[in-house]
Amino acid sequence: MAAVTSKTLARQEREQLCELALELGPSAPTLCGDWDVQHLVAHLLVRERNPLGASGIVIRPLSGLHDSAVDRTARNDELPRLVRKLRDGHSYLTLPGIDPLVNTLEFFVHHEDIRRAQPDWEPRVLDERSSATLWKAIGVSGKGLVRPAGVPVTIHNAATGQTTVLRGGSSPVTLTGEVAELVMFLYGRSQTRDLRFEGPEESVAKLKGADFGV
């Protein structure tokens, strides 16, 4: 009999995001600027199913293609149908060898974008496996994310004591917190809890004021 494999964090976050989107409804706010839940779900579908529109996510001069594709997708379908498409995940980005690499942080952050835009949000208590997966992922992605700050940065996991250098150099800023809070900060979200910044005052100010652009 084949072994039963547990869901990846990417798949868990996709399913939980879909459930929360339906629970809150299409017009509920998110942390993504003017996007409501309807538009955030539409963005995720464009990213996976519309290569031309998705190109505007990474190529700034083509951002208009992405924005128009998101608006069109959000306008042409009701939320339950959009969520069904997103839950199905029929895309090359969801292939087993690709899904954890490109979707873990994407769906975690956007799930939190919905959660943390609600007035009564509280940090989730993540299990050890999920926390370890996030820590590994942000240790890779974070190297690019902190580049706009232009200062050395080390992250410190408050729960495990682990540290990862995201940008080397002398007199780094050490950013300490729970891994979910580290992830959200490095993705440019201000709705975080209990982060601690240690290092030269000027460098800390540059890190806090950086436009991470994601």
Helices and strands as residue ranges (DSSP letters): H 9-24, H 37-49, H 51-58, G 60-62, H 63-76, H 79-88, G 92-94, H 99-115, H 128-145, G 147-149, E 153-157, E 163-167, E 173-177, H 179-186, E 196-198, H 201-209
